[in-house]
Amino acid sequence: MGNNLNATSLLDNASIKNIMSLSTDNAFRLPSPLPSWPSGGYFASGFIDLGGLHVSQISSLSKVWSAHEGGPDDLGSTFFEPTNLPNGFFMFGSYSQPNNMPLFGWTLAGKDTSGGTLKMPMDYTLVWSSQNLKIKQDSFGYIWLPIPPEVYKAIGHVVITSPQKPSLDKVRCVRDDLTDACESHDCIWGTNGLNVYSSRPRDRGMQALRVPIGAFMVQNNGAADALDCLKNVKANISAMPNFNQPTGSNLPQGGSNDCDYWLDLPTNDASKSKVNKGNLLGATAYLHVKPMFGATYTDIDVWLFYPFNGPAKAKLEFMNIALGKIGEHVRDWEHITLRISNFNGELQGVYF
């Protein structure tokens, strides 16, 4: 999708090291509260039905264990588990993120509403322990993988600070028809042969039904644990916003062709200057609203047409260097994408 704007994208390394008080010990919050959504439908209702399995997005996270070296900016990472789960919901696994950014994460919890979609694991296997490592850490950390019953899948790891296995009632495994393949994504942390990554569905796009759960994936000495994500087998978009869109939710299509094209700037100097400067107040934006990740998210693509795109700039640390006419071109569509959680209506990401 291109670049992803997050809470620390505007900070340099020196600034990050000087604001450890704004690390995972503090949660990032958007500057304005969420609006009150109109009643009707399931958008921002707090849960989504994937087909006999209700899932809720949990952003109240309790710190379990931290390492203070390795990973992005060599600041370590922190592992959390979800708290304040709604009645009848169970966690699928722990959450983790690097320490070079404020806490801004979530993980899904599930509730069996049809009987048989969730089951406790049969046992756990120890994936990794920091007990014998000389690293900066709060205490010893242990990463456990649930062993699921037959025809069920484990979709998350459990992190605790005890060498004793977690309680079997701590997490739930998911029936395999409600799961699908996921893959590793961004690096969270790494040390002594262990690498921890965020996860995402392998199959993505408007028609894809795979649902990310906010879990992490582990690669230990080159061997990766195979974890799945969830799948919206109900395959409906009941959790999408349903406000009337009188001009349609897709980009314009159809209409007549006037055979006019943008080939170059006008030859007249006054007209050329007018096109170069543009007129943002008179510009028209086209919005493309589409479901993502099994309709658990809504992507709003905002498209603008630029008759002229100005010269490029090279950024070196704190300096911007103009590149003259390099990068100048005419007729260009640019877009920015806002990703909205259908669980609570909150902005989760900006892509450009």
N, C-alpha and C positions, 0 to 999 in steps of 0.2 A: 504494500500500500504506500510505500514511501517513508518519509520521516515521521516519527512519532514524538509529539511534544509532551514532555512530562514535567514534573515539579522541579527537577534539577537541571533542565536543559539549558538554562541561562546562567549556570554557575560554573566558574572555572575550578580547577583542582585545588588551588590555594584557598578559595572561598569555601569549598566543601569541607576542607580540613578544619576551618575556623568556625564552623557552625555545627559541631557535633551535637550541640543541644537541640538542633533541629533534625536529628536523625530519627531512627526508628523508635526512639523513646517518645516522640511526639507525632501525632497523627496529622496528616495534611487534610485540610478542609477547604472546600470551595468558599469564596468570599461571601456569597449570598445564599440564604436558605432556599430549599426547594419550594416551588410554588405549590398551591393546593390544586390537585388535578380534579377535573370534573368526574363525577361518578359514571359508571357504565363501563363494561369491558373489564379486562384483567390487566391493563397497563398500569404499572406502578402499584400493583396490589400487594406486593411483598412476596409473592410466590408465582411459579409457573408450572403448569401441568404438562409433563413430558409424555404422558400416557400411563396413568396409574401410579406415577411417581411424581410427587410435588417436590420442587426444589426451591430453596430460598437463598438469596445472596447475603452472606454474613460478613460484615465489615467490622464487627466488634471482636478484636483479636487480643489474646492474652499472650505475653511473652513467655517462652519456655526456655530457650537457650540461645546464647550469642557467642560467636567468635569475633575477635577484634583485629584480625589480620587476614590477608588473602582477599580474592574477589576484586570487584571494581574499586579503583583508587586505593587498594590495599587496606580497606577499612573493615573487612569482614562481612558477616551477614547475621541475621537474626531469624529464628524459627518461632512460629506462633501456632496457637490452636484457637479455633473459633469459640466464642462464649455467647451467652444469652441467646441460645437457639430457641426458636418458637417451639411450643408444646408439640411433642411427637416427632420432632426432627432430630436427625443424627448426623454427626460429622463424617466425611469421607476420608479426611486426611488433614495433615498440618499444612500451614502456609509459610513461605519464606521469601525474603527479599534482601537486597544488599543494604549495608549500613550507610551508603553514601547518599541516601535520600530519605525524606520524611516518610513515615508509614502511610502508604496509600494502597491498600490491598483488600482482598476479600477471598473467601472460599465458599463453595456451595455446601449446603446441608440438605439432606433428603428426608422425605416422609413417605412411607408406603401407604397408599390409599386404595390399593386393589388386592392386596394380599400376595406375598411372594416376590415382590420386586427387590426387597432388601433382606439380607441375612447377616448375622454376625460372622466374623471369620472363625475358622477352625483353630488357627494358631497364628504365631508370628515367627518370622525369621529375621535375625539381626543382619542388617545390611552394612552398617558402619558404626564405629564408636571412636570418640576422640580420647578415650581413656589413656592410651599410651603415647599420645602426641604432645610434644612440647610447643604448644601454640597459646596465644593470648585468648583466654576463654573465661566465661563466667564460672563454669563448672564442667563436668564431663557431659557430653551429649551423645545420645544413642538414637539411631534411625532404624525403625522397625518397618518391615513390610508385612501386611496382613496376608495370611494364606486363606484364600476363599474356598467355600464349598464348591462342589461340582456344579457346573453351568452358571457360576457366578464369577465376577471379576473384582479384584482390588483396584481402586482408582486413585489411591493416595497412600503416602507414607505417614507414619506416626513418629513424632520426635518427642522424647522424654529425657529426663536427667537421671534415670535409674537403670541399672543393668538388668533389672527384673522386667519381664515381658509386660506390656500394657494389658489392661483388662480387655477381655474379649468383647465386652459390652461398649467399649469406647468408640468404635467405628462400625460402619456398615459396608458390606460388599454389595455389588449391584448385579442383578440378573443380566446375563451377557447379551440378550437381545436389546437391552437399553444402553449398550456401550458401543464404542467404535474406536478406531486407532487414533492416537495422538502422537505428537513429536516434540522433541526438545526445541526450545526457542532461545531466549536470552540467557546469558551466563549470570548466575546469582552469586556463586562462590566456588572456590576450589582450593584444595590443599592436599599434599601428599597422596596423589593418585585419585582423590575424590573430586568429582565435579558435579555441581548442582545447577540445574537449569529450570527456568520456567517452562511450562508446557502449553501447547495449543493443539486444536484439532488438526489432523493431517489434511482433511478435506474441508475447504473453506469457500465461502461465496454465498450469493443470494439464495441458491437452491439447496445448499448444504444443510444438513440437519444435525451436525455435530455440535456439541455444547461444551465449552471449556469449563473446568470446575475450580480453577485457581490453585491447582496442585503443583508441586515441583517434581522434577524427574532427577534420578541419581545415576551417575556413571562412576563405578568404583573399579579402579585398575583396568579400565577399558571395557568392563562388562556393564551393560545398562539394563536396569529393570524395565520390563515391558509393562507400561501402564496404559490404560484406556481413558478416554473421556466419555461423557454421556452422549446420548442421542435422543432427539425429540421424535419419538416414534408416532406421536399424535399428529405430527406434521401439519399443524395449523398455526395461524398467526393471531390467535386470540389475545396474546399479550402485547401486540403491536399497538401504538397509538392509533385511534380511529377517528380523529377529527376530520370533518368533511374537507376534501381538497378539490375545490371546484375547477381548478385548472389542471388537475391530474397530478399524480405523484411521479410520473416519469418525465424524462427530458422530452422537449418538443419533437414531434415526428409528424410526417405527412405535410400537407400544405403545398403551395406551388413553388416552383424553382424559377427565380428571376434571372438565372444564369450570371449573376454578378459574383465576383470573387475578389478577395483581398490578395493582390499580387505584389504590391509595393506601396510605399508612401506616396501621397500626392506630389506632383511636380511643383505646384504652386507653393511658395515658401510659407505664406500665411496659413494655408490649409495643412501643410506638413507640420507646422508648429502646433496647430490645434490638435492634430491626431497624436503627436508626440506627448503632449501634456495630458490628453485624455479628459474625461468628464465623469468622475466617479459618482457624482450626485445624479447624473442622468443614466447611469448604467443599469442594466437589467440582469438580475441574477436568476439562474435556473436551479431549482431544487430537485434533487433526485432522492426520494425516500425509499429505503430498501431494508428488508430484514437481514440480519446477520446471526451466525451461530445458532441455527435452529430457532430463529425468531425470539431469542432471549435478549437481543440487542437491536436497536434501530440505528442505521447509518443515514445521516443527512449529508449528501454531497452538494456543496454550494459551488456552482460553476459560473465563471465570468469570462467573457470574451475580450481579449486585448488586441486591438488593431496593431499596436506596436509595443514591443518589449524592449526596454532600455538596455544599456550596456551592463555587462557583468562586473562583479567586484570579487576580489580575492581577499579572504579574511585570514590574517596571520596574528594569532593571539588577540591583542586588543586593537589591531590596526586593520582598516579597510583600504584596499588598494584598488583604485579604479583601473579597469582594463581597456579603456578607450572604447572603440567600436566592437571589440570582441564580445560576442553574445547578443548583439543587437539582431532582432528579427521581427518580422511582421506576422500578423494573424496567428494568435495563440490562445487556446483555451487553458485556463488555470482553475484549479479547484482546491477546496479545503473540505475535509470530512469531519463531522462531529459524530462521535459514537456515544449513544445514549443507552443506559441500562434500562431494559423493560421491567426489571424487578422493582426499581424505585424511582425511575425517571431522572437519575443523576447522570451528568456528563462524566464519562469514564476515560475518554481519550480524544485527542485532536491529531489528525493526520493531514499531511500536505505534500 
